[in-house]
Amino acid sequence: MHRQQIVNSYTENSHTSVVSLSSYSIVLVLVLIILLASIFLGRIPELVAQENTNFQNIYEPNPSNRTNGDSDNIIISNNSPVLSSTSSAANNSSPLPSSSGPTSLGSGINVDTYPVGIAVNPSTGKVYVANELSNTVSVISTNTMRIEKTIGVENFPYDIDLNLLNNRIYTTNRGSNSVSVIDGSTDSVLYNISVGQSPVGIAVNPAESWIYVANLESGSISVIDGITNTVDDTIRLDGIPYGVAVNPLTDRIYVTDLASNSIHVIDAATNKLLEDVEVGTTPVGIAIDLRSNTIYVTNHGSDDLSVINGSTSQLMDNIPLNGNRPVGVAINPISDRLYISNIGSDSVSVVDISEIGNTTLLKNIAVNPSTKNLSNQADSPVNFPVIVDFPLVASFISFDPTDNLAYFTNTASNTVSVIDGETDSLAINLMFDSAPLDSGDIECNGVIRLSENSTLYNVGDVLQCTAIPERGYIFDSWTGIANDLSSNPLTVEVSEFGTLTANFKPALSPEVYIFMLGGMVGAASIFLGWYYKYGQRRYTKKYLTRIETTYETLRNEDKEQCIMQLQNIRRELLYLFKKGSLSDSHYNILDKKALDYIDSTRHEEE
């Protein structure tokens, strides 16, 4: 009887522990799978929505028109007053249309110290800037609006001009009384040619490869042979020559004289002075309209513009500019506009010259300063105890007909500014970038701006920019002109040169989530399959042991009790089989084993 209780207790405990352990293990595994699946599946709709938004932004843009504004300060808005800032300045007292000022120093391209002369080569897409107190020439790419090289020249480079036919650039060096010849293909100095004292203005006749240099202190014009790179002749003048220009169609050279308030007209064929034309006070800059043979002269002392008939050498008009101390002048042949830099009022005057004999001042554009705070520049080779002025300081202009842009120097701020010839407004070049590389793009006003792409905008243009991540990334933040902002899309009011960078961070795409979930489900199924097979083997071994033990223990002592216990084992096996804990094959083996022992015991009993 005691042995029977032990067998019964063993049978019940084994059955209970096996059922409880297997049940709890399976339930825990299933709960874990459901929990993980719910986490991943809960993220999928959000990610899919993000992906759909990305593709909608790419393939269904909503372009908006460009709007011009008067503000010169950047506004970054994400519907928070804390993140929005504006500042306004008093309007120009002039009755003419004028942009508000002062402008941000960021509205220009940074170059070296005291930029003065400037020249554009539209064929190579380069802008050359003479930096007077850095003894360098900055080379700016018109594509990126960034400096791509800095060329060292001799002392105090001042004015600069170029020959489009042979890609040669010529720079006057006031401090060393020379002209540097630069090869535009390599942007390196080829020769330094000695000329008169304090050379300032320079002009190139590309048709015959003659270069004319105005020597301020020598009172002369040096004539350089562009083929031999030597001084071929020196034209003596009475006065203080400053600016020089040449008309290759009429073979006439025009020189401004600071002392006589006149223009010297020289025959380029003989290098002889033909006549003088009286203009305003202190004439400096010259521009020639080759189509109409009209000469335009800026008068620094009388703040006006002289218009001369090139055919008759007669003064046609003096036009007040409503700007202080004009210097540089350049023609826009596309729109028949004249751009004049006023270093005293930090502005550029826009003049309509479309109708001969009816020159009209249209507006003044506020630009970066040219004459303020010029002393003690940190990167200058010399220091000045006082603020310096013209002619040491000047602002020249050069026009690019290919892109319809005017470039001009701002001496005090060490920058080069750009005017859009289509709108006659200050222009800003913005670069767009993504970090990491190829992690996404930026869409502004319905146009995709690819990484490392640059675009020109007018100051005051408002941009609605959206960061569009590539698959596997999500948007993180903005940097550059929009520093550490997480708003997407972002509203930007253009005011300064710079880069707008969209920062992205790695993220799992819906495909990866599904793949991971499938992997987890697959791993779980493998584990459950293994666990199930392991349970099958364990049950089989355990019940075989119980059947053998019951039969061997009770068949000789109590055959009736042996048969009853074996019948109980068969009922347990049937229960496990119905529950799924035993496979069909394992159940058949165990049940047949128990049934064989029952039959054997009955036969022995009979």
ABEGO torsion letter per residue (X at the ends): XAAAAAAAAAAAAAAAAAAAAAAAAAAAAAAAAAAAAAAAAAAAAAAAAAAAAAAAAAABBBBBBBBBBABABBBBBAGBAAABBBBBBBBBABABBBBBOBBBAAABBBBBBGBBBBBBBAAAGBBBBBBAAAGBBBBBBAAAGBBABBBBBBBGBABBBBBAAAGBBBBBBAAAGBBBBBBAAAGBBABBBBBBBGBBBBBBBAAAGBBBBBBAAAGBBBBBBAAAGBBABBBBBBEBBABBBBBAAAGBBBBBBAAAGBBBBBBAAAGBBABBBBBBBGBABBBBBAAAGBBBBBBAAAGBBBBBBAAAGBBABBBBAGBBGBBBBBBBAAAGBBBBBBAAAGBBBBBBAABBGBBBBABBBBBBBAABGABGBAABABBBABBBBOAABBBBBBBBAAAGBBBBBBAAAGBBBBBBAAAGBBBBBBBBBBOBBGAEBBBBGGBBBBBGBBBBBBBGBBBBBBBBBBBGBBBABBBEABBGBABOBBBBBBABBEBBBBBBBBBBBAAAAAAAAAAAAAAAAAAAAAAAAAAAAAAAAAAAAAAAAAAAAAAAABAAAAAAAAAAAAAAAAAAAAAGABBAAAAAAAAAAAAAAAAAAAAAAX
